[in-house]
Amino acid sequence: MMRKRVTKAVLTLVGGYVTILVVAHVWAHETVTHRPCPPTGARLLVDTNAHVMCLCRDGRVEGMFRVALGRRGLDKRIEGDGRTPLGAYPLGVARRSGRYAIFIPVGYPTQEQKRSGYIGGDIGIHGPHIGFAWLRHATVWVNWTRGCIAVATAAEAERVAAWIRMNGPTDVLVT
């Protein structure tokens, strides 16, 4: 009797996990309407309404990823507000991270924003926290970051970093 209960519980948990993975995979690959890419140059474009980041070059989308943003919304102004900054920012060199596998620094705040009183830093593009990586695309169903832009998997973050390396210095436009 006990063995049947344990087996049933395990099967229920495994079934739930598989269901989450399948739904997340399908949702992540649906066609999404997003703002068009700029006609020239290389740029990352984050459409906060669509929760999508596009790798844009010369008006073409070379990669598109669902993203999670700051848990308290947009328009970051002070450190610790849990918001994702809006605007154009330079991107730094990708580095290894103990929390997210890879972290691509975003140059927030700009000099102009600093003069206007914006404070903070350590904003970047990264994948899910390593403790939740098993959730895969479900990690971008809700906004959970402290102000960063998070893609669904470490592999996606690696792809973004490789694209940035290949296209030279570029920036991110968060709108």
C-alpha positions in Angstrom: 0.0 0.0 0.0 2.8 2.4 0.9 4.7 1.6 -2.2 1.7 2.4 -4.4 1.3 5.8 -2.7 5.0 6.6 -3.2 4.8 5.5 -6.8 1.7 7.6 -7.4 3.3 10.7 -5.7 6.5 10.3 -7.8 4.5 9.9 -11.0 2.4 13.0 -10.2 5.5 15.1 -9.5 7.3 13.9 -12.7 4.1 14.5 -14.7 3.8 18.0 -13.3 7.4 18.8 -14.1 7.1 17.5 -17.7 3.9 19.5 -18.2 5.7 22.7 -17.0 8.6 22.1 -19.4 6.3 21.4 -22.4 4.1 24.4 -21.8 7.2 26.7 -21.2 8.8 25.4 -24.4 5.7 26.0 -26.5 5.2 29.4 -25.0 8.8 30.4 -25.5 8.6 29.7 -29.2 5.3 31.4 -30.1 5.5 34.2 -32.6 5.7 37.5 -30.7 5.0 41.0 -32.1 7.8 43.4 -31.1 9.2 46.7 -32.1 11.2 46.7 -35.4 14.9 46.6 -35.4 16.8 49.8 -36.3 17.7 50.0 -40.0 21.5 50.1 -39.5 24.1 48.9 -37.0 24.1 46.2 -34.4 22.0 46.6 -31.3 20.1 44.6 -28.7 16.6 45.8 -28.5 14.4 45.0 -25.4 10.7 45.6 -26.0 9.4 45.7 -22.4 5.8 45.5 -23.5 6.3 42.3 -25.4 9.0 41.0 -22.9 11.3 40.2 -25.8 14.9 40.9 -26.5 16.0 41.0 -30.1 19.5 40.8 -31.5 19.3 43.3 -34.3 21.7 43.9 -37.2 21.0 46.2 -40.1 17.3 46.0 -39.7 17.1 42.2 -39.3 16.4 40.1 -36.2 19.2 37.6 -35.7 17.9 36.2 -32.5 14.9 36.7 -30.2 14.5 35.8 -26.6 11.7 36.1 -24.0 12.9 38.0 -21.0 12.0 38.7 -17.4 12.5 42.2 -16.1 12.6 44.0 -12.7 10.1 42.7 -10.2 9.0 46.2 -9.4 8.6 47.4 -13.0 10.5 49.8 -15.2 12.2 53.2 -15.1 15.0 52.6 -12.6 16.2 55.6 -10.7 17.8 54.4 -7.5 19.8 51.4 -6.4 17.6 48.7 -4.8 14.3 49.8 -6.4 13.9 46.5 -8.2 13.2 48.3 -11.5 14.7 47.8 -15.0 16.2 51.0 -16.5 14.8 52.5 -19.7 17.0 54.0 -22.3 20.1 53.2 -24.4 23.2 51.8 -22.6 26.6 50.5 -23.6 27.2 46.8 -23.0 30.3 45.5 -21.2 32.3 42.4 -21.7 30.5 39.2 -20.6 31.9 37.6 -17.5 31.3 34.3 -15.6 28.9 34.5 -12.7 28.4 32.2 -9.7 24.7 33.1 -9.6 23.7 33.2 -13.3 26.5 31.4 -15.2 27.2 34.5 -17.3 26.6 38.2 -16.8 26.7 40.9 -19.4 27.1 44.3 -17.8 24.7 47.1 -18.8 26.2 50.6 -18.5 23.5 52.0 -16.2 23.4 54.9 -15.2 24.7 57.0 -18.0 26.6 60.2 -17.2 23.5 62.3 -18.0 21.4 60.1 -15.6 24.1 60.4 -12.9 23.9 64.2 -13.2 20.1 63.9 -12.8 20.5 62.0 -9.6 20.1 58.4 -10.8 22.1 56.0 -8.7 22.8 52.3 -8.8 24.7 49.8 -10.9 25.3 46.1 -11.4 22.6 45.9 -14.0 23.1 43.3 -16.7 21.8 40.7 -19.0 21.9 37.1 -17.7 20.2 33.8 -17.5 18.2 32.3 -14.7 19.6 31.9 -11.2 21.5 28.6 -11.3 19.2 27.2 -8.6 16.2 27.6 -10.9 17.8 26.7 -14.2 15.9 23.4 -14.2 12.7 25.5 -14.8 14.1 26.5 -18.2 11.6 28.9 -20.1 9.3 29.1 -17.1 11.9 31.4 -15.5 10.7 34.2 -17.8 7.0 33.8 -17.0 7.2 36.5 -14.3 9.4 39.5 -13.7 11.7 38.5 -10.9 15.0 40.4 -11.3 16.4 43.2 -9.2 16.4 45.4 -12.3 18.3 43.2 -14.8 17.2 41.6 -18.1 17.0 37.8 -17.7 16.8 35.3 -20.6 15.4 31.9 -20.0 18.5 29.7 -20.0 22.2 29.9 -19.6 22.6 28.7 -23.2 20.6 31.7 -24.4 22.8 34.1 -22.3 25.8 32.4 -23.9 24.3 33.0 -27.3 23.7 36.7 -26.6 27.3 37.0 -25.3 28.7 35.3 -28.4 26.6 37.6 -30.7 28.0 40.7 -28.9 31.5 39.4 -29.3 31.0 38.8 -33.0 29.3 42.2 -33.6 31.8 44.3 -31.7 30.9 47.0 -29.2 27.2 47.4 -29.1 24.5 48.8 -26.9 21.1 47.8 -25.6 18.0 49.9 -26.1 15.4 49.2 -23.4 12.0 50.7 -24.4 
